[in-house]
Structure formats: C-alpha cells, structure tokens
C-alpha cells in the first residue's frame, strides 16, 4: 500500500511543507507546530518524491516573487 502525502503551507512563515496524510501535525523549520486540518492545503501526492518536487517548485516560485536568493 502506498502512502499519500499532503502539501500545505505554514500559516506563520508561508513556507511550503509536506507530510504523510495520516499525520495530524507537522513542525515547520520556523518552529511553528502546524495543525494539518487547519492549514492551507495545496494538494495531495501519491509518494514523498512527488511531494518533495511540488514543495521545491512552490518554494522556488515564492522566492522569485519575494526576492529571496540561495546561499552558495
């Protein structure tokens, strides 16, 4: 049986995250404990690789809009 993953956004910092569908919370790197049911859900994927790709794409788009840059 494959696990499903939910892609969602942290209400505190706006970062995109993912977690297994059955989880109720996830801690964001900003320190906020996010309740999955109350978060802004972006979508659902079949596996963690797809979820990771979606999060990377969304973060990259967000960084272009807000002028963030990557450290080398």
N, C-alpha and C positions, 0 to 999 in steps of 0.2 A: 504494500500500500504506500502510495506516495503522499508526502506531507504537503499541505498547501501553505502558502505564505501570504501575509498581508503587508502591503506597502502603505505607510502612513506618514503623517507629518507631526513633528513635535510642536505643541502649542506654545511652548516657551521660546524656543530659538528659531523654529521654522525648518530645522534640519529634516531631511527625509530618512526614514528608517524602515526596517522590515523585521518581521518576527513570524514564527510559526502560528498558524491560525488559532490553535487551541490556547495559546498564551493569553493571559488577561492583562499583563503589564509588561513594559519594556523600559529600561533605563537609558536615557539619551546621554551622549557624551557631555552635554551641558549640565548634567546632574539631576534633571527632572525625571521623576518616575511617571511615565505616560500610561494612562489607562486606555487600552486599545479601543474599547467600546465608545469612549468619548472623543477619540482623536479624529482628525480629518483623514479619512481613508482615501487613498489614491487608486488602489487596485488590488488584485489578487493574482498570484502566480502559482504555477504548478510545482516549482522547486526553488531552492535557495539561489541557484545560479541566475535564473531569470530575475528574481527579486533583487539581487545584487546589481545586475545590469540596469534595471529600472531606476534604482536609487542613484547609481553613478550618473546616469543620463540626466535625471532631475536635478541633482546637485550641480552638475556642470552647467545646465541651463540657468539655474539660480545664480551661480557665481558670475555668469556673463552679465546678467541684469543688474547685479549689485556691485560689480567691480572688484570682486574677490580675485585673488591670484594664488597660484600654487607656489609653495616653497620648494627650493631645489635641494 
